[in-house]
Structure formats: C-alpha cells, structure tokens
C-alpha cells in the first residue's frame, strides 16, 4: 500500500472513530433498572437514533441537491449556457448575502512604515463603511530592486487571533514583495486588530470562529451573513489598492488559506475586478465529507439556500471563468482533498469548454491544513506568470518577519473599537433592523388575512399545501405521526383514537412532550382533551451536536440547522408544516375545534402557524416568555437559538407583529 493510500485510510478510520464526538453523542439507555425505557420510535423500529433523525433527513436532501446540481452542470454545453449560469448564480449569491452598503470615502491613513532588507511595508487603516475600520499591512518591493507600479495580491487571512501578524499571512505578503509584487494583508473582523466583542478591560471575549458565529446568528435575522461583512471589506480593500498610483489597477489578485480560502472563493466569484485568484485549503464540496463527516463549519461558510439555488464549491472556481485560477489543497487536510479534486475537475471542464484550459490549475501538497510553503510558492508563481509573464521558480526567502509592534496599524495597542465612532458588525445589523421596523409596521397596518398568511408562509418557507399526517405507530398514550418521509412526531394524548368531541388542545413545547408545564396540564382536573405534539427537532429528536456552535448561545442543534440553512429551509417553517398536518388530522378525525398552546420558543411556531393558516386554530396561548428577534439582536451574547431563526425575518415581521395581529383578530388569549 502506498504511503498516501495508507495515510488516507488511517484518516478515514480516525474520522469513523471520532464521528460521534464531532456530531455529538446519541442518547443511549443504560443497562440498570433505573434507565429510561426505549422510545416508541426506537421500539417500533421507526428511527434507530432519534437524535440523528433530522440530520439523516438533511443528508438525503443534500443527496437530491447533488443530483440536481450535476444535471444543471451537464447542461452547460455552450459559452452562452455557461455565461447565463454564471450570471444567475452570482445574482442569487449576492441576494443571499443581503444588503451591503454604498461606497463611501475610505478615509485611508498610513499609520506606520518601514524598510527591511528586501522589502518595505506600510501599515494602513481605512473605513470600509463609516465607522468600520479595516487594518492592513501593505508589503511592497524595494524600488531599487523593482520599479513600480506593481501588480498586487490581496491576502485575506484564515482564522487566527493574531490576524495579519501571523507568520503564515504576513509571510505571504513578504513573499509577494520580494518577488516584485505588492501584497496587501488585511485583518478580517474579530481577528488581529479588529476584535469587536470586548470586556471592560478591552480584551476580546470572543474572537475568530466563535465571534464569526455570533455575528452570523444576528445577521441571519436581517438577511445577511458573516460573509457579507468579509466580502465587503475585501471589495473595499481592492478599492484602496486601486486608489494608489503605485498599484496597477487592473492587475489585482486575491489569495488566502482556510477561512482566507473561503473569503478568496467569495471575492473572486463576485468582484469582476479580480484578475487572478488562488484559494487554498478550502475548496471541497457540500456533497460529501464537509457535511456528512466533518460537519458544517463557521457561519460565513454557509450561505442561505445555496444548495437550493444550485451553488456548490466548484461554482466558486468557475463563476468568473476564465480568470486565471489556481486551487491549492493539502493531502492531509480535513477539507477533503479528494473532494477538492472533484470540484477542480468540474471547474476545469468549464474552462475547457470556454477554450481557456490553461487558466486553471491545481497544486496539491503533502501537508496538513494550513498555508504550506509549497502552496505559498505556487500562488506567487501563478501570480507572476499571469501578471508579469515570468515563470520563475519561487522559493521561500529567509526574511525577518515584522514584530507585533511593527505590523500594528494602531500603535497604542487595542482594537479598532478604540477608534472614534467605531462600529461593530452587530451595530450595523441593529441599524438595519431598526430601519426595517417602520416598513414592517406599514405592511401590518390593516393587512388582510390572505396577505398576512402569504407574508409569513413565504418568509418562513411554509408549504403551500399542508402535508398529510399519517399514524405510524401507537402505544399506550403515545401516537407517532409521519408528516414527511422518515420524519416522526411522537404525540402524547389523553383520549382514545376513535373518540369524538367538540374541543381539544394541541400543546407544543421546545422541551418536548413531557415538559413540566405539559405534565401539569395533563395532571390537572378537567384538563380536557390534550395532544402534546413533539415537533421535529424537539424532545428526543433534538440533536446534540458540535460544541463548535456554542450550545448556550445557539442551542444544541446549531450544526443541524446549518444543513437546513444551506438547503434554503427553516426549522420554524418545517415545524409549522408538522403542526398544521397534525391539526388537520385531529380536526378531521374528531370534528373538534382546536386550541393551540405553546411553550418557550415553540411559541414562534405557534404564531407563524396561526397566521399562515388562520382557520386551523380557535385560539393561541403562549406559555412563558418569547423574546422578539430584535431584542435578541440587541444582546451581544444572545442567546439566539439558530433553529428559531428565519433568514431575513425582520424584513417582514417580528414576534410582536404576529402577536399584535393575532390579538387584533381575537385569536391570541392570555
């Protein structure tokens, strides 16, 4: 067995062994007598692992999305087909990123500079948005070695607390400069000098990945993404480069690894000024390891509905074809290199169809995840080839790195939040939410029942036709409904299946069918007929996934929600479908009028369902507090449970809008 095959097999075995740790341990019973009895789902053979029910469903739908993607890809037979495909995907991508900003003055300042043996550097601050400060270091050739103006590479950093100061990232800028190019290395949000979540001592509470996920949760509510801010900063960094007389405006490339590979992929797809690109240690595919084994990554790597509108990783490589594109990957990367090759092959075929096969290449190195020396050399060689016509061998030069103080753009320490009028990404999302509020109020002022139903159905992604609830199993006081293929809802009842009655209550809870308030309701005298429906992803089918998504902030099922997110679905909408299906079943079976009671975050489902289908429920009662989404956005550390979010919801409604409407029409009771 070759060394590479052995290493691949070893890694796959390790993946298999640690998969439970990555995705979260399934709930299993103990062997002693005090252990809980197996669930009816397990006992009846309906679902071997209820906690993984939603994940399995999403994997199946991702498989369907793959078939659709391949079919659409294979239809790209002509240049015109390709160009139309590129245009529609770019437009859908931009729409998913949400509203950006006007190009305001950069107010750029050079805050420091210096000269080393074979390069010089300038520390820069500019405002990508008024009050949003971007810190960067521009590495330039020595003029006595190479005369300007210079082609430039924008180097976007991967996840690292030190940002541009990290040896790999500033080293990339230095390598560009000593080889005759400019290298502009910028700090992403919540890295380097751009920490936003600070304590009273000015130290970061959250940074890098965790901070990006916090930004993402709030961004979802206004229809943005953490990537929205990163892409905009990258575009404004190109604006800055083009503003300089020592940079060749039409010879600007972009490169980066890991999270920088993500940013590179996005910027090169969306900004037509990018003349060359080299994403590293990122490109793979949503259709294999990334979702099924590794698990969804941080917020900016998941774009709402991207698999629904047909955008996989391969698309990043050819959305702007035929610009020269080098894909770098590492054999031992957790971003599966075989999956990377698959995406590369799809992209290379498009370049060939456009008759520019020489403009795409791949560089695989025998390394782990990261910006290896070989990948950096290959990137600069690629840039030299296309920007200068040189095909030189590029090697790492033993250049002294800048010290932490030398590379800082803010010389007195601290983060950009110490600068006058500084704003965070959260501030910008709050500003947008506040500006949307008056427009929402206009929509709901005098709205008709039909218009209100359409508004919430469209935004929450509720089906036009309610699915049918079928009884899959019964045992004791539990009834199991199947509302979708392999989606099971265990429902606790206090009546017989063949009873007829005039009135009943459906209860839903984010704690499942055996929450304390639900137990109390069943135990109360004269409680009436009750069906406590455990909607998908609640109770025993709630996932306990990766702690990568902070459970205290996002809920235990943040990873699973990311799968729904890239599929263009919302848990709220899926749960509304479930609720309406069961309500229809009992209304037809018993002839009863149905009252709806909802505990905790299940209140969101109840409100949306009652507006989306106004004839389904006689009344709605909320039990416990249900915060508005805008109030959650106001809190820097949440919580914002991801399965309770709806992409762009504050464009159309907030919790108080739904409460106000249902109160007005006499549906909401206390």
Secondary structure, 3 states (H helix, E strand, C coil): CCHHHHHHHHHHHHHHHHHHHHHCCCCCCCCCCCCCCCCHHHHCCCCCCHHHHHHHHHHHHHHHHHHHHHHHHHCCCCHHHHHHHHHHHHHHHHHHHCCCCCCCCCCCEEEEEEECCCEEEEEEEEEEECCEEEEEEEEEECCCCCCCCEEEEEEECCCCCCHHHCHHHHHHHHHHHHCCCEEEEECCCCCCCCCCEECCCCCEEECHHHHHHHHHHHHHHCCCCHHHHHHHHHHHHHHHHHHCCCEEEEEEEEEEECHHHHHHHHHHHHCCCCCEEEEECCCCCCCCHHHHHHCCCCHHHCCCCCCCCCCCHHHHHHCCCCCEEEEEEECCCCCCHHHHHHHHHHHHHHHHHCCCHHHEEEEEECCCCCCCHHHHHHHHHHHHHHHHCCCCCCCCCCCCCCCHHHHCCCCCCCCHHHCCCCCCHHHHHHHHHHHHHHHHHHHHCCCCHHHHHHHHHHHHCCCCCCCCCEEEEEECCEEEEEEECCEEEEEEECCCCCCCCCEEEEEEECCCCCCHHHHHHHHCCCCCCEEEECCCCCHHHCCCCCCCCCHHHHCCCHHHHHHHHHCCCCHHHHHHHHHHHHHHHHHHHHCCEEEEEEECCHHHHHHHHHHHCCCCCCEEEEECCCCCHHHHHHCCCCCCCHHHCCCCHHHCCCHHHHHHHHHHCCCEEC
